[in-house]
Structure formats: C-alpha cells, structure tokens
Amino acid sequence: MIETRNGTLFLDGCDTTKLAQKYGTPLYIYSQTAIEERFAELRRDFVERWPGARVAYAAKSFFCLGMARLVAEAGMCLDVVSGGELRTALAAGFPAERIEFNGNNKLPGELELAIENSVGRMIIDGAHELEDIESICRAKGKRMKVLYRVTPGVKADSHDYIVTGKKDSKFGFPLDEDVIYPAVEAAIRSPYVDFLGFHFHIGSQLFKNEPYLQATDAILELVRHVKACYGVEVRELNLGGGFGIAYNDEEERKPYRYYLDPMMERIAACFDEMGLLRPALVVEPGRSIAGDAAITLYTIGSIKEIKGLRKYVSVDGGMTDNIRPALYQAVYRGVLANKASQPAEEIVTVCGKCCESGDIIIKDAKLPKAERGDLLAVFSTGAYGYTMASNYNSIPVPAVVLVRNGRDECLVQRQTWEQMTACQRIPDSLKGE
Ligand SMILES: Cc1ncc(COP(=O)(O)O)c(C=O)c1O
C-alpha cells in the first residue's frame, strides 16, 4: 500500500505530496484498501471458520461518519463506548442491532439512547449497571441482550496504561465468587435482560497469545460454573481486541490466527466436553484494523541544531494529533515523503509545535537531510491519533482523508478557528465597554 514512485511517497496509489497541497498539513491519510484487507482477513480466518462469529470494530481507535459506513459495508459489527460514538454510528445509518455498548461508566442518557435504539448488546461493566438497564427497559418496554465484562486477572505485556485484564482495573467484574456470581444470577433472573455470556479485553498492543489463553481459561471456568449452578448455557463469549501492530522496526504484526486459533480450539474443546452448543464468539479489534492503515503527513518548519548534542526538527502538528509518544512513550517510524528515495543521512529528533518539552513525535529518526518545507510522513498513526486529538495550544484538529487506488476523498475537514471557539463565550461581566 505504501510505495515510492519517482522519489515520492505514495499511499494506496495517491501521491502524498499532492495530498499535502490539496488538503494542507498536518493530515491523516487512511488507505481504504488496507482497512478492507484487515476485515477480509478477519472474515476468512475467523467469521467463516466459527458459526456465529462476529467482529465488532472498536470505534475508539478511529471513528467518524465515513468510517462507520466502511465498517457497515464490510458487514462488521461495532463496539462503542459513549453516546457520542453511538450517535455517530446511528447518524451514519449503522444498523443498531450490530452495535455493542461497552464502557465502565455509562451515563443515564447514554443507556437510554442505547436502549431506545435497541443496540445489539450491552456489555455490563459495573455493579449498578444491571439495575440501571432494568429500570430503563421497564419504562420503555424493552429487553436487552447482555454480557458481563470480567477482569480475568491476567497481566498482559504492554504499557501499563493499556493493560486492562488485571484484577486492579477500573474495568469489569473481578472473578471473586461473591462478586461475579450474584451479578450473573441477577441477570439470569431478570425479565428485562437476556444473559448471553462473558466479555474480556485484557489490553492493547499485545504480541503474545498466552494472556489471551489464560483469560479464555478463566471465562471457561465461569461457563462451567454458570451451567452447574444455574443450569444456564453460556451462548456468547467476547474475547476483546488488543492485537498488536508494528510501529517501528522492533515490532512485528502477527496474523489474527496466531491469537484466535488457540482460543477457538480451547473453547470448542470445553463446550464439546460439556455437551453444550458452541457459543457465538466476538472479537473487538481496533488498532489492528485502523492503526497501520494510515500515515500522518506534516510539514517541517524550524530546525535547531545543538552542536554535539541533538538536532530538533519541528513539524506543524505534534501531541495534539498524536498523543501516544507523550502518553505511552510510543516509538514511531517516519520518512521524508518528498525525498523518499534519498538515503538516511542524519539522526534527528522530530518534535511537535506544542509548548511541552515532551512533545516529541520521533526521538531518533533516521532521515535524509531535512529542510524547511519538506514533508514528513509518520507511519502507523491510524489508531488512537485522530480520536485522541486535542485543541491544546488552540491548535485545530487536522483533516482526515481516505485514499483508495489513486482516488482521494475527505473523511473529516480540517477544524477551523471558528469551530474551535464556537462554544466559547465572553461573560457579560467581562465584556467591558
Ligand atoms: C473493551 C475494548 N474492546 C476493544 C478495544 C480495542 O483494542 P485494540 O484497539 O487494541 O484492538 C479496547 C481498547 O481499549 C477496549 O477497551
């Protein structure tokens, strides 16, 4: 998808330097072909190999109206975690029954919106949520399909901020018998919900399948208990997302089968042994679909060399469009898009324009000699970049473009100063004369 033609970087058939001229920089550019290929891999290696399997794309990784259409057209489901993501999906015409609602503190208005629209699944994450769902269902004459999110007590190998499966987590129910079993029993007995099964999501940017298998074992234990104690068969298991992608030369993306095959085998063996119908399986990948499908394009501005120490190359964006280096010490790769065939000559620190010393995009980038006006392309910025963008330093959120086989279309326009300040008011007391 990424190639060099005549010294210039192309993504999905589009000349990135022309995209910079047309849309300006910083610019997020998504390859539609790359996204579709990920969905195709999941369809072939998961959905078509397990009856009732579904993929619920994690909207938090990258989402907008156009992405909702792409997910819908690929026949996938959607994992949302807020009223805003839900409204975006519904506004794009995404079928509500294919939406799963996650989140550790769903607000009353969000629950109402989800239930009113009859979303496909509510993933119950905390102690009071069942009661809240029941009271809305009672008032609206609805019955919702629910799963319980559990923290299986596994420690996945990733940055602390993105591991979520350990017991000490704000998400989900711990597996303590006096916590999870009464909660499940309440759902089983409730006339307002249809209890389907369990959900886990153990973390993000994971490269090993062992923690997934440990988590699978933990929920299979729950499955056995629920059958033995309540005579109820678990019909659905949601295995979360978290599959890692390569941001730099040290990391290597693994095929989905590496994670999913052993989990499927283990689940099949357990259900077969118990004589139960195999459950529907769901996964919720985000990063592994959107992450390496996109690049961010920046224009290089000021360059500062501190002799014998470091050369700082500043770009026209930074932590406002990509918070991950500052938040998780994420390491990225980049090239000069207009000098893509030139050999690397120097090691520089690519920094953003925000007033934070930590606003570094790439600490030791190996680049050809960078000059003002050059275009820097940073790879694998498709996940948790645009959706985590901020207006720090009153910097507008960049535009987002979708490219496919030489065609480019706008997904999100660049935010204007008027839009950025539209909610701001000068109080009467401060208006002066
Ligand atoms: C519940 C849940 N599902 C899915 C995901 C997606 O994870 P990833 O983007 O790493 O695939 C997340 C991410 O935090 C999550 O919290």
PDBQT file of the ligand as one rigid body, heavy atoms in Angstrom, charges set to zero:
ROOT
HETATM    1  C1  LIG A 501     -13.381  -3.096  25.564  1.00  0.00    +0.000 C 
HETATM    2  C2  LIG A 501     -12.416  -2.861  24.479  1.00  0.00    +0.000 A 
HETATM    3  N1  LIG A 501     -12.544  -3.565  23.344  1.00  0.00    +0.000 NA
HETATM    4  C3  LIG A 501     -11.694  -3.366  22.309  1.00  0.00    +0.000 A 
HETATM    5  C4  LIG A 501     -10.666  -2.450  22.386  1.00  0.00    +0.000 A 
HETATM    6  C5  LIG A 501      -9.757  -2.265  21.186  1.00  0.00    +0.000 C 
HETATM    7  O1  LIG A 501      -8.459  -2.565  21.443  1.00  0.00    +0.000 OA
HETATM    8  P1  LIG A 501      -7.393  -2.512  20.257  1.00  0.00    +0.000 P 
HETATM    9  O2  LIG A 501      -7.548  -1.213  19.581  1.00  0.00    +0.000 OA
HETATM   10  O3  LIG A 501      -6.085  -2.648  20.925  1.00  0.00    +0.000 OA
HETATM   11  O4  LIG A 501      -7.697  -3.655  19.351  1.00  0.00    +0.000 OA
HETATM   12  C6  LIG A 501     -10.481  -1.712  23.557  1.00  0.00    +0.000 A 
HETATM   13  C7  LIG A 501      -9.380  -0.745  23.659  1.00  0.00    +0.000 C 
HETATM   14  O5  LIG A 501      -9.033  -0.199  24.625  1.00  0.00    +0.000 OA
HETATM   15  C8  LIG A 501     -11.380  -1.924  24.630  1.00  0.00    +0.000 A 
HETATM   16  O6  LIG A 501     -11.264  -1.229  25.762  1.00  0.00    +0.000 OA
ENDROOT
TORSDOF 0
